């Protein structure tokens, strides 16, 4: 195989991945926990963008429940964002497991 051709293909894939990563920052996922009492929005880059908490779950006598709901919502949002990112990146890499997390 021609080394120049291979290098050009690798460069093209890298450019596509960079473009997709930028696009993933704009795509969001929304997760609810506790039957809709906590809503977490995250993007495909793994950033949590917002957390909404219904007033009725703010109970000073049961802070632990609220903590659990928020934690669950954040974990689910990050997992779903990573799933979305992995799906988008695999379209570029063709499912290759690239080293260093490049394949996400």
Secondary structure, DSSP 4 states (H G I P E B T S, - for coil): --HHHHHHHHHHHHHHHHHHHHHHHH-EEEEEETTTTEEEEEETTS-EEEEEE-GGG--TT-HHHHHHHHHHHHHHHHHHHHHHHHHHHHHHHTT---GGGTT-
